[in-house]
Amino acid sequence: MKNRVNAALRELISAIIDSPEYREFAHQLSIMKEHPELKRQIDEFRQENYVLQRTAASDELFDKLDEFSQRYDSFRKNPLVDPFLNAEAEFCRMIQEINQEIVEAVNFG
């Protein structure tokens, strides 16, 4: 049984790697690797966004996210930043959907 699951897993990984979402993300990531300072700024942006969403009280979350968005609006206008963040979001969304379907199918939660 384990061999069957491993084979299916390898097939899933192959399908993910062949997906347009992954290919675009990998392409954008290779561009970012050529700009380490910009990649560092993106990592800071991502970290601040994560902390904000995890720590802000629900009644102030909208205002704090709005303020955050305004501060990073010009940053996202960078022709390298926005395509990377969009590709990353699309790829992450695909992985989340895969995980959700697996969890639902095996009644894990």
Gaussian input, Z-matrix of N, CA and C with variables (Angstrom, degrees):
# hf/3-21g

backbone

0 1
 N
 C     1     B1
 C     2     B2     1     A1
 N     3     B3     2     A2     1     D1
 C     4     B4     3     A3     2     D2
 C     5     B5     4     A4     3     D3
 N     6     B6     5     A5     4     D4
 C     7     B7     6     A6     5     D5
 C     8     B8     7     A7     6     D6
 N     9     B9     8     A8     7     D7
 C    10    B10     9     A9     8     D8
 C    11    B11    10    A10     9     D9
 N    12    B12    11    A11    10    D10
 C    13    B13    12    A12    11    D11
 C    14    B14    13    A13    12    D12
 N    15    B15    14    A14    13    D13
 C    16    B16    15    A15    14    D14
 C    17    B17    16    A16    15    D15
 N    18    B18    17    A17    16    D16
 C    19    B19    18    A18    17    D17
 C    20    B20    19    A19    18    D18
 N    21    B21    20    A20    19    D19
 C    22    B22    21    A21    20    D20
 C    23    B23    22    A22    21    D21
 N    24    B24    23    A23    22    D22
 C    25    B25    24    A24    23    D23
 C    26    B26    25    A25    24    D24
 N    27    B27    26    A26    25    D25
 C    28    B28    27    A27    26    D26
 C    29    B29    28    A28    27    D27
 N    30    B30    29    A29    28    D28
 C    31    B31    30    A30    29    D29
 C    32    B32    31    A31    30    D30
 N    33    B33    32    A32    31    D31
 C    34    B34    33    A33    32    D32
 C    35    B35    34    A34    33    D33
 N    36    B36    35    A35    34    D34
 C    37    B37    36    A36    35    D35
 C    38    B38    37    A37    36    D36
 N    39    B39    38    A38    37    D37
 C    40    B40    39    A39    38    D38
 C    41    B41    40    A40    39    D39
 N    42    B42    41    A41    40    D40
 C    43    B43    42    A42    41    D41
 C    44    B44    43    A43    42    D42
 N    45    B45    44    A44    43    D43
 C    46    B46    45    A45    44    D44
 C    47    B47    46    A46    45    D45
 N    48    B48    47    A47    46    D46
 C    49    B49    48    A48    47    D47
 C    50    B50    49    A49    48    D48
 N    51    B51    50    A50    49    D49
 C    52    B52    51    A51    50    D50
 C    53    B53    52    A52    51    D51
 N    54    B54    53    A53    52    D52
 C    55    B55    54    A54    53    D53
 C    56    B56    55    A55    54    D54
 N    57    B57    56    A56    55    D55
 C    58    B58    57    A57    56    D56
 C    59    B59    58    A58    57    D57
 N    60    B60    59    A59    58    D58
 C    61    B61    60    A60    59    D59
 C    62    B62    61    A61    60    D60
 N    63    B63    62    A62    61    D61
 C    64    B64    63    A63    62    D62
 C    65    B65    64    A64    63    D63
 N    66    B66    65    A65    64    D64
 C    67    B67    66    A66    65    D65
 C    68    B68    67    A67    66    D66
 N    69    B69    68    A68    67    D67
 C    70    B70    69    A69    68    D68
 C    71    B71    70    A70    69    D69
 N    72    B72    71    A71    70    D70
 C    73    B73    72    A72    71    D71
 C    74    B74    73    A73    72    D72
 N    75    B75    74    A74    73    D73
 C    76    B76    75    A75    74    D74
 C    77    B77    76    A76    75    D75
 N    78    B78    77    A77    76    D76
 C    79    B79    78    A78    77    D77
 C    80    B80    79    A79    78    D78
 N    81    B81    80    A80    79    D79
 C    82    B82    81    A81    80    D80
 C    83    B83    82    A82    81    D81
 N    84    B84    83    A83    82    D82
 C    85    B85    84    A84    83    D83
 C    86    B86    85    A85    84    D84
 N    87    B87    86    A86    85    D85
 C    88    B88    87    A87    86    D86
 C    89    B89    88    A88    87    D87
 N    90    B90    89    A89    88    D88
 C    91    B91    90    A90    89    D89
 C    92    B92    91    A91    90    D90
 N    93    B93    92    A92    91    D91
 C    94    B94    93    A93    92    D92
 C    95    B95    94    A94    93    D93
 N    96    B96    95    A95    94    D94
 C    97    B97    96    A96    95    D95
 C    98    B98    97    A97    96    D96
 N    99    B99    98    A98    97    D97
 C   100   B100    99    A99    98    D98
 C   101   B101   100   A100    99    D99
 N   102   B102   101   A101   100   D100
 C   103   B103   102   A102   101   D101
 C   104   B104   103   A103   102   D102
 N   105   B105   104   A104   103   D103
 C   106   B106   105   A105   104   D104
 C   107   B107   106   A106   105   D105
 N   108   B108   107   A107   106   D106
 C   109   B109   108   A108   107   D107
 C   110   B110   109   A109   108   D108
 N   111   B111   110   A110   109   D109
 C   112   B112   111   A111   110   D110
 C   113   B113   112   A112   111   D111
 N   114   B114   113   A113   112   D112
 C   115   B115   114   A114   113   D113
 C   116   B116   115   A115   114   D114
 N   117   B117   116   A116   115   D115
 C   118   B118   117   A117   116   D116
 C   119   B119   118   A118   117   D117
 N   120   B120   119   A119   118   D118
 C   121   B121   120   A120   119   D119
 C   122   B122   121   A121   120   D120
 N   123   B123   122   A122   121   D121
 C   124   B124   123   A123   122   D122
 C   125   B125   124   A124   123   D123
 N   126   B126   125   A125   124   D124
 C   127   B127   126   A126   125   D125
 C   128   B128   127   A127   126   D126
 N   129   B129   128   A128   127   D127
 C   130   B130   129   A129   128   D128
 C   131   B131   130   A130   129   D129
 N   132   B132   131   A131   130   D130
 C   133   B133   132   A132   131   D131
 C   134   B134   133   A133   132   D132
 N   135   B135   134   A134   133   D133
 C   136   B136   135   A135   134   D134
 C   137   B137   136   A136   135   D135
 N   138   B138   137   A137   136   D136
 C   139   B139   138   A138   137   D137
 C   140   B140   139   A139   138   D138
 N   141   B141   140   A140   139   D139
 C   142   B142   141   A141   140   D140
 C   143   B143   142   A142   141   D141
 N   144   B144   143   A143   142   D142
 C   145   B145   144   A144   143   D143
 C   146   B146   145   A145   144   D144
 N   147   B147   146   A146   145   D145
 C   148   B148   147   A147   146   D146
 C   149   B149   148   A148   147   D147
 N   150   B150   149   A149   148   D148
 C   151   B151   150   A150   149   D149
 C   152   B152   151   A151   150   D150
 N   153   B153   152   A152   151   D151
 C   154   B154   153   A153   152   D152
 C   155   B155   154   A154   153   D153
 N   156   B156   155   A155   154   D154
 C   157   B157   156   A156   155   D155
 C   158   B158   157   A157   156   D156
 N   159   B159   158   A158   157   D157
 C   160   B160   159   A159   158   D158
 C   161   B161   160   A160   159   D159
 N   162   B162   161   A161   160   D160
 C   163   B163   162   A162   161   D161
 C   164   B164   163   A163   162   D162
 N   165   B165   164   A164   163   D163
 C   166   B166   165   A165   164   D164
 C   167   B167   166   A166   165   D165
 N   168   B168   167   A167   166   D166
 C   169   B169   168   A168   167   D167
 C   170   B170   169   A169   168   D168
 N   171   B171   170   A170   169   D169
 C   172   B172   171   A171   170   D170
 C   173   B173   172   A172   171   D171
 N   174   B174   173   A173   172   D172
 C   175   B175   174   A174   173   D173
 C   176   B176   175   A175   174   D174
 N   177   B177   176   A176   175   D175
 C   178   B178   177   A177   176   D176
 C   179   B179   178   A178   177   D177
 N   180   B180   179   A179   178   D178
 C   181   B181   180   A180   179   D179
 C   182   B182   181   A181   180   D180
 N   183   B183   182   A182   181   D181
 C   184   B184   183   A183   182   D182
 C   185   B185   184   A184   183   D183
 N   186   B186   185   A185   184   D184
 C   187   B187   186   A186   185   D185
 C   188   B188   187   A187   186   D186
 N   189   B189   188   A188   187   D187
 C   190   B190   189   A189   188   D188
 C   191   B191   190   A190   189   D189
 N   192   B192   191   A191   190   D190
 C   193   B193   192   A192   191   D191
 C   194   B194   193   A193   192   D192
 N   195   B195   194   A194   193   D193
 C   196   B196   195   A195   194   D194
 C   197   B197   196   A196   195   D195
 N   198   B198   197   A197   196   D196
 C   199   B199   198   A198   197   D197
 C   200   B200   199   A199   198   D198
 N   201   B201   200   A200   199   D199
 C   202   B202   201   A201   200   D200
 C   203   B203   202   A202   201   D201
 N   204   B204   203   A203   202   D202
 C   205   B205   204   A204   203   D203
 C   206   B206   205   A205   204   D204
 N   207   B207   206   A206   205   D205
 C   208   B208   207   A207   206   D206
 C   209   B209   208   A208   207   D207
 N   210   B210   209   A209   208   D208
 C   211   B211   210   A210   209   D209
 C   212   B212   211   A211   210   D210
 N   213   B213   212   A212   211   D211
 C   214   B214   213   A213   212   D212
 C   215   B215   214   A214   213   D213
 N   216   B216   215   A215   214   D214
 C   217   B217   216   A216   215   D215
 C   218   B218   217   A217   216   D216
 N   219   B219   218   A218   217   D217
 C   220   B220   219   A219   218   D218
 C   221   B221   220   A220   219   D219
 N   222   B222   221   A221   220   D220
 C   223   B223   222   A222   221   D221
 C   224   B224   223   A223   222   D222
 N   225   B225   224   A224   223   D223
 C   226   B226   225   A225   224   D224
 C   227   B227   226   A226   225   D225
 N   228   B228   227   A227   226   D226
 C   229   B229   228   A228   227   D227
 C   230   B230   229   A229   228   D228
 N   231   B231   230   A230   229   D229
 C   232   B232   231   A231   230   D230
 C   233   B233   232   A232   231   D231
 N   234   B234   233   A233   232   D232
 C   235   B235   234   A234   233   D233
 C   236   B236   235   A235   234   D234
 N   237   B237   236   A236   235   D235
 C   238   B238   237   A237   236   D236
 C   239   B239   238   A238   237   D237
 N   240   B240   239   A239   238   D238
 C   241   B241   240   A240   239   D239
 C   242   B242   241   A241   240   D240
 N   243   B243   242   A242   241   D241
 C   244   B244   243   A243   242   D242
 C   245   B245   244   A244   243   D243
 N   246   B246   245   A245   244   D244
 C   247   B247   246   A246   245   D245
 C   248   B248   247   A247   246   D246
 N   249   B249   248   A248   247   D247
 C   250   B250   249   A249   248   D248
 C   251   B251   250   A250   249   D249
 N   252   B252   251   A251   250   D250
 C   253   B253   252   A252   251   D251
 C   254   B254   253   A253   252   D252
 N   255   B255   254   A254   253   D253
 C   256   B256   255   A255   254   D254
 C   257   B257   256   A256   255   D255
 N   258   B258   257   A257   256   D256
 C   259   B259   258   A258   257   D257
 C   260   B260   259   A259   258   D258
 N   261   B261   260   A260   259   D259
 C   262   B262   261   A261   260   D260
 C   263   B263   262   A262   261   D261
 N   264   B264   263   A263   262   D262
 C   265   B265   264   A264   263   D263
 C   266   B266   265   A265   264   D264
 N   267   B267   266   A266   265   D265
 C   268   B268   267   A267   266   D266
 C   269   B269   268   A268   267   D267
 N   270   B270   269   A269   268   D268
 C   271   B271   270   A270   269   D269
 C   272   B272   271   A271   270   D270
 N   273   B273   272   A272   271   D271
 C   274   B274   273   A273   272   D272
 C   275   B275   274   A274   273   D273
 N   276   B276   275   A275   274   D274
 C   277   B277   276   A276   275   D275
 C   278   B278   277   A277   276   D276
 N   279   B279   278   A278   277   D277
 C   280   B280   279   A279   278   D278
 C   281   B281   280   A280   279   D279
 N   282   B282   281   A281   280   D280
 C   283   B283   282   A282   281   D281
 C   284   B284   283   A283   282   D282
 N   285   B285   284   A284   283   D283
 C   286   B286   285   A285   284   D284
 C   287   B287   286   A286   285   D285
 N   288   B288   287   A287   286   D286
 C   289   B289   288   A288   287   D287
 C   290   B290   289   A289   288   D288
 N   291   B291   290   A290   289   D289
 C   292   B292   291   A291   290   D290
 C   293   B293   292   A292   291   D291
 N   294   B294   293   A293   292   D292
 C   295   B295   294   A294   293   D293
 C   296   B296   295   A295   294   D294
 N   297   B297   296   A296   295   D295
 C   298   B298   297   A297   296   D296
 C   299   B299   298   A298   297   D297
 N   300   B300   299   A299   298   D298
 C   301   B301   300   A300   299   D299
 C   302   B302   301   A301   300   D300
 N   303   B303   302   A302   301   D301
 C   304   B304   303   A303   302   D302
 C   305   B305   304   A304   303   D303
 N   306   B306   305   A305   304   D304
 C   307   B307   306   A306   305   D305
 C   308   B308   307   A307   306   D306
 N   309   B309   308   A308   307   D307
 C   310   B310   309   A309   308   D308
 C   311   B311   310   A310   309   D309
 N   312   B312   311   A311   310   D310
 C   313   B313   312   A312   311   D311
 C   314   B314   313   A313   312   D312
 N   315   B315   314   A314   313   D313
 C   316   B316   315   A315   314   D314
 C   317   B317   316   A316   315   D315
 N   318   B318   317   A317   316   D316
 C   319   B319   318   A318   317   D317
 C   320   B320   319   A319   318   D318
 N   321   B321   320   A320   319   D319
 C   322   B322   321   A321   320   D320
 C   323   B323   322   A322   321   D321
 N   324   B324   323   A323   322   D322
 C   325   B325   324   A324   323   D323
 C   326   B326   325   A325   324   D324

   B1=1.4528
   B2=1.5285
   B3=1.3440
   B4=1.4534
   B5=1.5306
   B6=1.3337
   B7=1.4589
   B8=1.5200
   B9=1.3213
   B10=1.4672
   B11=1.5311
   B12=1.3266
   B13=1.4669
   B14=1.5261
   B15=1.3230
   B16=1.4671
   B17=1.5225
   B18=1.3237
   B19=1.4639
   B20=1.5256
   B21=1.3215
   B22=1.4669
   B23=1.5236
   B24=1.3125
   B25=1.4592
   B26=1.5246
   B27=1.3292
   B28=1.4713
   B29=1.5266
   B30=1.3214
   B31=1.4646
   B32=1.5311
   B33=1.3304
   B34=1.4660
   B35=1.5257
   B36=1.3209
   B37=1.4688
   B38=1.5185
   B39=1.3136
   B40=1.4644
   B41=1.5270
   B42=1.3250
   B43=1.4677
   B44=1.5266
   B45=1.3208
   B46=1.4674
   B47=1.5218
   B48=1.3249
   B49=1.4640
   B50=1.5262
   B51=1.3239
   B52=1.4669
   B53=1.5270
   B54=1.3182
   B55=1.4683
   B56=1.5274
   B57=1.3314
   B58=1.4687
   B59=1.5300
   B60=1.3245
   B61=1.4655
   B62=1.5291
   B63=1.3170
   B64=1.4661
   B65=1.5272
   B66=1.3228
   B67=1.4701
   B68=1.5216
   B69=1.3459
   B70=1.4667
   B71=1.5243
   B72=1.3259
   B73=1.4637
   B74=1.5337
   B75=1.3243
   B76=1.4684
   B77=1.5312
   B78=1.3258
   B79=1.4661
   B80=1.5266
   B81=1.3295
   B82=1.4664
   B83=1.5284
   B84=1.3126
   B85=1.4609
   B86=1.5285
   B87=1.3215
   B88=1.4683
   B89=1.5285
   B90=1.3239
   B91=1.4687
   B92=1.5279
   B93=1.3240
   B94=1.4684
   B95=1.5206
   B96=1.3181
   B97=1.4646
   B98=1.5239
   B99=1.3251
   B100=1.4621
   B101=1.5257
   B102=1.3279
   B103=1.4698
   B104=1.5302
   B105=1.3397
   B106=1.4693
   B107=1.5293
   B108=1.3177
   B109=1.4708
   B110=1.5232
   B111=1.3015
   B112=1.4632
   B113=1.5281
   B114=1.3132
   B115=1.4699
   B116=1.5259
   B117=1.3295
   B118=1.4607
   B119=1.5271
   B120=1.3306
   B121=1.4658
   B122=1.5302
   B123=1.3166
   B124=1.4647
   B125=1.5271
   B126=1.3198
   B127=1.4647
   B128=1.5273
   B129=1.3296
   B130=1.4704
   B131=1.5254
   B132=1.3247
   B133=1.4643
   B134=1.5250
   B135=1.3186
   B136=1.4595
   B137=1.5342
   B138=1.3280
   B139=1.4633
   B140=1.5306
   B141=1.3179
   B142=1.4654
   B143=1.5277
   B144=1.3124
   B145=1.4590
   B146=1.5289
   B147=1.3295
   B148=1.4670
   B149=1.5301
   B150=1.3203
   B151=1.4665
   B152=1.5196
   B153=1.3110
   B154=1.4607
   B155=1.5250
   B156=1.3118
   B157=1.4617
   B158=1.5242
   B159=1.3198
   B160=1.4674
   B161=1.5274
   B162=1.3449
   B163=1.4616
   B164=1.5163
   B165=1.3199
   B166=1.4664
   B167=1.5248
   B168=1.3156
   B169=1.4684
   B170=1.5190
   B171=1.3219
   B172=1.4639
   B173=1.5215
   B174=1.3307
   B175=1.4609
   B176=1.5276
   B177=1.3166
   B178=1.4596
   B179=1.5237
   B180=1.3258
   B181=1.4559
   B182=1.5241
   B183=1.3262
   B184=1.4612
   B185=1.5211
   B186=1.3283
   B187=1.4655
   B188=1.5239
   B189=1.3223
   B190=1.4655
   B191=1.5299
   B192=1.3384
   B193=1.4633
   B194=1.5217
   B195=1.3163
   B196=1.4616
   B197=1.5267
   B198=1.3093
   B199=1.4685
   B200=1.5262
   B201=1.3190
   B202=1.4599
   B203=1.5297
   B204=1.3197
   B205=1.4675
   B206=1.5186
   B207=1.3161
   B208=1.4639
   B209=1.5299
   B210=1.3255
   B211=1.4673
   B212=1.5259
   B213=1.3080
   B214=1.4591
   B215=1.5278
   B216=1.3195
   B217=1.4648
   B218=1.5260
   B219=1.3208
   B220=1.4671
   B221=1.5302
   B222=1.3224
   B223=1.4665
   B224=1.5241
   B225=1.3226
   B226=1.4657
   B227=1.5168
   B228=1.3202
   B229=1.4674
   B230=1.5225
   B231=1.3127
   B232=1.4531
   B233=1.5323
   B234=1.3406
   B235=1.4723
   B236=1.5293
   B237=1.3237
   B238=1.4618
   B239=1.5245
   B240=1.3236
   B241=1.4639
   B242=1.5225
   B243=1.3078
   B244=1.4647
   B245=1.5310
   B246=1.3357
   B247=1.4722
   B248=1.5320
   B249=1.3403
   B250=1.4627
   B251=1.5204
   B252=1.3379
   B253=1.4640
   B254=1.5289
   B255=1.3260
   B256=1.4682
   B257=1.5285
   B258=1.3283
   B259=1.4676
   B260=1.5254
   B261=1.3173
   B262=1.4603
   B263=1.5259
   B264=1.3249
   B265=1.4695
   B266=1.5258
   B267=1.3244
   B268=1.4696
   B269=1.5261
   B270=1.3238
   B271=1.4615
   B272=1.5310
   B273=1.3195
   B274=1.4741
   B275=1.5225
   B276=1.3268
   B277=1.4671
   B278=1.5288
   B279=1.3303
   B280=1.4602
   B281=1.5341
   B282=1.3225
   B283=1.4673
   B284=1.5261
   B285=1.3213
   B286=1.4675
   B287=1.5233
   B288=1.3314
   B289=1.4662
   B290=1.5281
   B291=1.3256
   B292=1.4672
   B293=1.5270
   B294=1.3219
   B295=1.4713
   B296=1.5208
   B297=1.3189
   B298=1.4639
   B299=1.5293
   B300=1.3138
   B301=1.4692
   B302=1.5228
   B303=1.3189
   B304=1.4687
   B305=1.5211
   B306=1.3213
   B307=1.4672
   B308=1.5250
   B309=1.3266
   B310=1.4665
   B311=1.5293
   B312=1.3250
   B313=1.4660
   B314=1.5249
   B315=1.3124
   B316=1.4656
   B317=1.5263
   B318=1.3191
   B319=1.4697
   B320=1.5221
   B321=1.3107
   B322=1.4553
   B323=1.5205
   B324=1.2962
   B325=1.4650
   B326=1.4359
   A1=111.00
   A2=115.81
   A3=119.30
   A4=111.02
   A5=117.09
   A6=120.30
   A7=111.47
   A8=116.15
   A9=120.72
   A10=110.47
   A11=116.40
   A12=120.91
   A13=110.07
   A14=117.08
   A15=120.56
   A16=111.61
   A17=116.52
   A18=120.18
   A19=110.34
   A20=116.52
   A21=120.27
   A22=110.69
   A23=116.54
   A24=120.87
   A25=110.75
   A26=116.55
   A27=119.73
   A28=110.81
   A29=116.45
   A30=120.82
   A31=110.57
   A32=116.88
   A33=120.94
   A34=110.48
   A35=116.98
   A36=120.66
   A37=110.52
   A38=116.73
   A39=120.93
   A40=110.94
   A41=116.63
   A42=120.59
   A43=110.88
   A44=116.84
   A45=120.14
   A46=109.96
   A47=116.71
   A48=120.75
   A49=111.45
   A50=117.30
   A51=121.43
   A52=113.11
   A53=117.92
   A54=120.69
   A55=111.40
   A56=117.06
   A57=120.23
   A58=111.90
   A59=116.57
   A60=120.13
   A61=110.95
   A62=115.96
   A63=119.10
   A64=111.09
   A65=116.88
   A66=119.47
   A67=111.43
   A68=116.59
   A69=119.51
   A70=110.59
   A71=116.93
   A72=120.04
   A73=110.59
   A74=117.44
   A75=121.31
   A76=110.54
   A77=116.45
   A78=120.72
   A79=110.62
   A80=116.11
   A81=120.08
   A82=111.17
   A83=117.14
   A84=121.01
   A85=110.78
   A86=117.02
   A87=119.49
   A88=110.61
   A89=116.98
   A90=120.57
   A91=109.98
   A92=116.05
   A93=120.20
   A94=111.73
   A95=117.58
   A96=120.60
   A97=111.52
   A98=116.76
   A99=121.29
   A100=111.57
   A101=117.26
   A102=123.18
   A103=109.35
   A104=117.20
   A105=119.82
   A106=114.34
   A107=118.30
   A108=119.88
   A109=110.24
   A110=116.62
   A111=120.57
   A112=110.29
   A113=116.90
   A114=120.99
   A115=110.51
   A116=116.96
   A117=121.03
   A118=110.23
   A119=117.38
   A120=121.23
   A121=110.90
   A122=116.31
   A123=120.30
   A124=109.98
   A125=116.79
   A126=120.38
   A127=110.89
   A128=117.13
   A129=121.04
   A130=110.58
   A131=116.37
   A132=121.98
   A133=109.84
   A134=115.64
   A135=121.57
   A136=110.83
   A137=116.54
   A138=121.31
   A139=110.75
   A140=117.17
   A141=119.88
   A142=110.98
   A143=116.92
   A144=121.44
   A145=110.52
   A146=116.35
   A147=121.47
   A148=110.93
   A149=116.69
   A150=120.92
   A151=110.20
   A152=116.54
   A153=121.00
   A154=111.04
   A155=117.14
   A156=120.43
   A157=112.39
   A158=117.53
   A159=120.94
   A160=113.08
   A161=117.12
   A162=118.77
   A163=114.99
   A164=118.37
   A165=119.75
   A166=110.17
   A167=115.24
   A168=120.31
   A169=108.39
   A170=116.88
   A171=120.91
   A172=112.74
   A173=118.07
   A174=119.56
   A175=112.52
   A176=118.44
   A177=120.48
   A178=112.83
   A179=117.43
   A180=121.32
   A181=111.95
   A182=117.48
   A183=120.18
   A184=110.64
   A185=117.55
   A186=121.13
   A187=111.47
   A188=116.76
   A189=120.36
   A190=111.10
   A191=116.93
   A192=119.63
   A193=111.23
   A194=117.03
   A195=121.35
   A196=110.22
   A197=116.55
   A198=121.35
   A199=110.47
   A200=116.50
   A201=122.21
   A202=110.18
   A203=116.87
   A204=121.49
   A205=111.48
   A206=116.92
   A207=120.42
   A208=111.20
   A209=116.63
   A210=120.17
   A211=111.53
   A212=117.15
   A213=120.33
   A214=113.58
   A215=117.34
   A216=120.62
   A217=111.12
   A218=117.31
   A219=119.63
   A220=110.90
   A221=117.09
   A222=121.17
   A223=110.42
   A224=116.20
   A225=120.33
   A226=112.49
   A227=117.72
   A228=120.24
   A229=111.90
   A230=116.55
   A231=120.23
   A232=107.90
   A233=117.68
   A234=120.02
   A235=114.44
   A236=118.30
   A237=120.61
   A238=111.98
   A239=116.79
   A240=121.33
   A241=112.09
   A242=116.97
   A243=119.86
   A244=112.49
   A245=119.04
   A246=117.90
   A247=112.78
   A248=116.63
   A249=119.26
   A250=110.79
   A251=117.05
   A252=120.39
   A253=111.49
   A254=117.17
   A255=120.04
   A256=111.22
   A257=116.64
   A258=120.21
   A259=110.52
   A260=116.24
   A261=120.30
   A262=110.68
   A263=116.90
   A264=120.98
   A265=111.02
   A266=117.48
   A267=121.01
   A268=111.13
   A269=116.10
   A270=119.90
   A271=110.58
   A272=117.13
   A273=120.85
   A274=111.24
   A275=116.25
   A276=120.16
   A277=110.44
   A278=116.88
   A279=120.59
   A280=110.54
   A281=117.19
   A282=120.99
   A283=110.72
   A284=117.23
   A285=120.90
   A286=111.22
   A287=117.22
   A288=120.65
   A289=110.70
   A290=116.88
   A291=120.59
   A292=109.80
   A293=116.05
   A294=120.29
   A295=111.24
   A296=116.88
   A297=121.02
   A298=110.98
   A299=116.58
   A300=119.30
   A301=111.67
   A302=116.99
   A303=120.06
   A304=110.16
   A305=117.08
   A306=121.42
   A307=110.58
   A308=117.10
   A309=120.26
   A310=111.40
   A311=116.62
   A312=120.19
   A313=112.64
   A314=117.27
   A315=119.53
   A316=111.96
   A317=116.56
   A318=122.06
   A319=111.58
   A320=115.75
   A321=122.20
   A322=112.52
   A323=116.32
   A324=118.14
   A325=109.62
   D1=-40.78
   D2=-178.48
   D3=-61.57
   D4=-38.28
   D5=179.18
   D6=-62.06
   D7=-37.54
   D8=179.28
   D9=-65.56
   D10=-42.58
   D11=178.41
   D12=-65.30
   D13=-43.69
   D14=178.73
   D15=-62.22
   D16=-39.95
   D17=178.16
   D18=-64.47
   D19=-42.77
   D20=178.37
   D21=-65.22
   D22=-37.72
   D23=178.18
   D24=-63.30
   D25=-45.17
   D26=177.61
   D27=-61.00
   D28=-38.51
   D29=178.23
   D30=-65.90
   D31=-41.71
   D32=177.72
   D33=-62.91
   D34=-45.32
   D35=178.72
   D36=-59.63
   D37=-43.10
   D38=178.16
   D39=-61.60
   D40=-42.56
   D41=178.83
   D42=-64.68
   D43=-39.06
   D44=178.04
   D45=-63.63
   D46=-47.34
   D47=-179.11
   D48=-62.72
   D49=-32.19
   D50=178.87
   D51=-82.40
   D52=-7.64
   D53=-175.71
   D54=-71.87
   D55=149.45
   D56=176.40
   D57=-60.16
   D58=-33.90
   D59=-179.44
   D60=-63.54
   D61=-45.74
   D62=179.93
   D63=-69.13
   D64=-43.69
   D65=-178.71
   D66=-59.87
   D67=-41.57
   D68=178.49
   D69=-67.11
   D70=-42.17
   D71=177.84
   D72=-60.88
   D73=-46.61
   D74=-179.74
   D75=-61.37
   D76=-39.59
   D77=177.92
   D78=-62.94
   D79=-48.71
   D80=-179.76
   D81=-64.65
   D82=-36.57
   D83=178.59
   D84=-64.98
   D85=-39.44
   D86=178.49
   D87=-64.05
   D88=-35.08
   D89=175.71
   D90=-65.58
   D91=-43.59
   D92=-179.39
   D93=-63.07
   D94=-33.71
   D95=-179.85
   D96=-64.66
   D97=-20.53
   D98=176.54
   D99=-82.32
   D100=-7.93
   D101=-177.93
   D102=-131.84
   D103=72.29
   D104=-173.29
   D105=-59.69
   D106=-34.54
   D107=179.33
   D108=-67.25
   D109=-41.69
   D110=177.88
   D111=-65.52
   D112=-39.59
   D113=176.87
   D114=-62.16
   D115=-39.50
   D116=177.33
   D117=-62.37
   D118=-41.68
   D119=178.59
   D120=-65.12
   D121=-38.73
   D122=177.38
   D123=-64.11
   D124=-42.20
   D125=178.23
   D126=-61.77
   D127=-39.84
   D128=176.46
   D129=-64.26
   D130=-43.15
   D131=177.93
   D132=-58.01
   D133=-47.95
   D134=-178.76
   D135=-63.06
   D136=-43.42
   D137=-179.39
   D138=-64.72
   D139=-44.94
   D140=179.51
   D141=-63.33
   D142=-41.09
   D143=178.16
   D144=-61.69
   D145=-44.51
   D146=179.40
   D147=-61.67
   D148=-49.09
   D149=-179.14
   D150=-61.44
   D151=-43.17
   D152=179.87
   D153=-59.03
   D154=-47.12
   D155=-178.09
   D156=-69.72
   D157=-27.88
   D158=-179.07
   D159=-84.30
   D160=-25.51
   D161=-171.54
   D162=-112.06
   D163=-21.78
   D164=-177.33
   D165=-71.32
   D166=138.40
   D167=175.67
   D168=-66.09
   D169=147.09
   D170=-174.34
   D171=-58.26
   D172=-33.06
   D173=-178.68
   D174=-74.30
   D175=-17.34
   D176=178.78
   D177=-112.72
   D178=-1.61
   D179=-176.08
   D180=-60.23
   D181=-45.86
   D182=-177.71
   D183=-59.22
   D184=-46.87
   D185=-179.38
   D186=-63.52
   D187=-41.96
   D188=-179.50
   D189=-67.99
   D190=-39.30
   D191=177.05
   D192=-66.44
   D193=-37.19
   D194=177.50
   D195=-63.41
   D196=-45.67
   D197=177.75
   D198=-61.60
   D199=-43.89
   D200=178.21
   D201=-60.13
   D202=-45.71
   D203=-179.51
   D204=-61.69
   D205=-41.18
   D206=179.51
   D207=-64.68
   D208=-40.37
   D209=179.94
   D210=-65.41
   D211=-35.66
   D212=-175.83
   D213=-98.91
   D214=5.32
   D215=-178.92
   D216=-59.05
   D217=-48.90
   D218=-179.02
   D219=-67.46
   D220=-34.77
   D221=176.99
   D222=-60.17
   D223=-43.16
   D224=-178.85
   D225=-71.26
   D226=-16.01
   D227=177.85
   D228=-76.50
   D229=-10.52
   D230=175.92
   D231=-59.77
   D232=128.95
   D233=-175.51
   D234=-64.34
   D235=-9.99
   D236=175.54
   D237=-98.45
   D238=-29.53
   D239=-173.66
   D240=-74.68
   D241=-52.93
   D242=-173.89
   D243=-61.44
   D244=-45.58
   D245=177.63
   D246=-60.66
   D247=-37.42
   D248=178.35
   D249=-64.45
   D250=-49.69
   D251=-178.19
   D252=-63.58
   D253=-37.48
   D254=177.81
   D255=-66.45
   D256=-43.49
   D257=179.22
   D258=-64.84
   D259=-40.76
   D260=178.22
   D261=-62.98
   D262=-43.14
   D263=-179.73
   D264=-63.92
   D265=-42.61
   D266=179.21
   D267=-63.57
   D268=-43.18
   D269=179.15
   D270=-64.98
   D271=-45.24
   D272=178.73
   D273=-61.79
   D274=-39.94
   D275=178.66
   D276=-61.74
   D277=-41.47
   D278=178.64
   D279=-62.61
   D280=-45.04
   D281=179.43
   D282=-63.57
   D283=-40.80
   D284=177.71
   D285=-62.15
   D286=-40.91
   D287=178.94
   D288=-64.81
   D289=-40.20
   D290=177.26
   D291=-61.92
   D292=-48.29
   D293=179.16
   D294=-59.66
   D295=-43.53
   D296=-178.93
   D297=-61.60
   D298=-42.97
   D299=179.60
   D300=-64.88
   D301=-38.96
   D302=177.92
   D303=-64.37
   D304=-47.74
   D305=-179.35
   D306=-59.77
   D307=-44.75
   D308=179.89
   D309=-65.62
   D310=-38.89
   D311=-176.42
   D312=-68.22
   D313=-32.40
   D314=-177.75
   D315=-101.43
   D316=11.25
   D317=179.62
   D318=50.21
   D319=45.95
   D320=-176.37
   D321=-74.88
   D322=-24.95
   D323=-175.66
   D324=-126.01

